[in-house]
Amino acid sequence: MRIAYVGAGAAGMYCGSCLHDNTLASALMRLGHEVVLLPMYTPMRTDEEGVAIDRVFYGAVNVYLQQKVGLFRRTPRWLDRLLDRPGLLRWVSRFAASTDARELGELTLSTLAGEGGSQAKELDKLVEWLAREVRPDVVHLSNSLFLGMARRLKQALRVPIVVSLQGEDLFLGELVEPHRSRALALLAERARDADLFLSPSRWYAAEMAPLLGVGASALRVVPLGIRLDQYAAEPSPRPADRPPTIGYLARICPEKGLHLLVDAFARLAGEPGREALRLRVAGYLGGKDRAWFAALVARVGELGLADRFEHVGEVDLEGKVSFLRSVDVLAVPTVYREPKALFALEAMANAVPVVMPRHGSFPEMLEETGGGILVEPGSAESLAAGLRELLDDDERRIELGRRGRAAVLAGRGEETMARATAAVLAEVVAGGRRAEGSH
């Protein structure tokens, strides 16, 4: 199949969606499919070899200017190309900061409006390029916020549109009114232009179906997978001289619940016999969360735990593997209901058991893998109890790590994910051809 895969860049950070899109596109290529991965807004940043083309559509600078200044909706293509240069977009993304919620809402409505929005010129360029350079059998949109493109793509290319779901409800929930209600209404309207939706879990499919206004038959579940070659080597047993260590590997922000983990760590660290306990934290820290994190680190110091807390920073692929193999248990107590949780799969692939809140995708994932335990969401006390349970029982902790690793290696690799995705795409393509033949 020739697959046009439309993914979103995430400015300068390692983003779970970007990592997933790149891993899936690469695995589909290895299976023999012709895949063109197109970055939207900014270039994609991944911790593995990137397979996206060196061109950005809907460049962030153009999209912003077209939203704010009507003149830029009619500028010549040569000027657009200058503003869409990947190098410029990478440079601009270094200074990206949080956007006012009102502006973000207006931009969301405009992009969901597709051919009727302020970025209609960007949609025209995307359609023309795909028709000329790719001539795909199917277009795969990486999230439902791209649904504004679907109608024009389908009309011009005469191919089915498949849309992945990757946490859009969280973004939409942060919009202020009236933008949130209008965006949800527009999302449901534009969902009719898609042929099928792919969900990473049964839970998220049930969560998103009402928002999209679609029935169960319009959704298929394809669990997320990760690259396995990077975790092929069997993890070594914990060195005798390494202190018991709790790990956190995710974006550093309030939504991911690091403050809850710090509270749980403080409870445990103060217990007799736990003087050696450590907490290691790794992940991207954006500008808007720096003050929050600085206050959290200051609190750690006030508790007298500064020498037992380590901020590793953002890690690349090699650093991620090294980090995961330096901890005994991973906890990311998300405040929101996490739809993807790639970090949990990565931990289990390294035989590190996880302690996660009993909501979102975690119950389904741990039921499948057996690689960890669940605790009450939003409760530092329950989180501390779960961590204590594993830290005090070496045999059970090691067994959960072994189970999780075996399950991920057996069924959560990138090839398994790619084969399942390809089967769904092929079915949709065949269905579209049958429908055309009947006319």
PECOR-V400460 format. One line per field, one symbol per residue. ss: DSSP state (@ for helix, = for strand, . for the rest). psi: psi as a letter, one per 20 degrees, with the letter a starting at -180 (. if undefined). burial: b if it has 16 or more other C-alpha atoms within 10 Angstrom, else e. A space follows every 10 residues. Layout:
ss->???
psi->???
burial->???
This chain:
ss->.=======.. .....@@@@@ @@@@@@@@@@ ...======= .......... .======..@ @@@@@@@@.@ @@@...@@@@ @@@..@@@@@ @@@....... @@@@@@@@@@ @@.@@@...@ @@@@@@@@@@ @@@@...=== =..@@@@@@@ @@@@@@@..= ====...@@@ @@@.....@@ @@@@@@@@@@ @@@..====. .@@@@@@@@@ @@...@@@== =....=..@@ @......... ....=====. ...@@@.@@@ @@@@@@@@@. .......=== ==....@@@@ @@@@@@@@@@ @@...@@@== ===...@@@@ @@@@....== =......... .@@@@@@@@. ..=====... .@@@@@@@@. .====....@ @@@@@@@@@@ @..@@@@@@@ @@@@@@@@@@ @.=@@@@@@@ @@@@@@@@@@ @@@@@@@..
psi->qopooorpql cjqophgggg gggggghhgh ijqopoooqq frqqprjrpq jqqlqpqlph gggghhhhoh hiijqqhhhg hgijphgghg ghhhjprqqp hgghgghghg hhidijrikh hhgggggggg hghgmrhqpo piriijhhhg ggggghilqq pppqpkjhhg ghiiqqqjhg ghghghghgi hiiqhqqpqi rhghghghgh hikqrhiipq poqqrrphhi jhppqqqpqh jpqpppqpnr porhhikhhh hgggghgghi qpikiipqpp pqrporhijg gghghghhhg ghikjhijpp ohapqagghg ggghjjrhqp pnmphrophf lhhgghghhj koqqoqqmrb igggghhghk kaqqrpqjoh ghghgggggh hingggghgh gggggggghh jkrhgggggg ghggghgggh hhhgghhi.
burial->bbbbbbbbbb bbbbbbbbbb bbbbbbbbbe eeebbbbbbb bbbbbbbeeb bbeebbbbbb bbbbebbeee ebbeeeeeeb eebbbbeebb eebeeeeeee eeebbbbbbb bbbbbebbbb bbbbebbeeb eeeebbbbbb bbbbbbbbbb bbbbeebbbb bbbbbbbebe ebeebeeebb eebbbbbbbb bbbbbbbbbb bebbbeebbe ebbbeeebbb bbbbbbbbee beeeeeeeee eebbbbbbbb bbbeebbbbb bbbbbbebbe eeeeeebbbb bbbbbbeeee eebeebbebb eeeebeebbe eebbbeeeeb bebbbbbbbb bbbbbbbbbb bbbbbbbbbb bbbbbbbbbb bbbebbeebb bbbbbebbbb bbbbbbbeeb beeeeebbbb bbbbbbbbbe bbbbbbbbbe bbebbeebbe ebeeeeeee
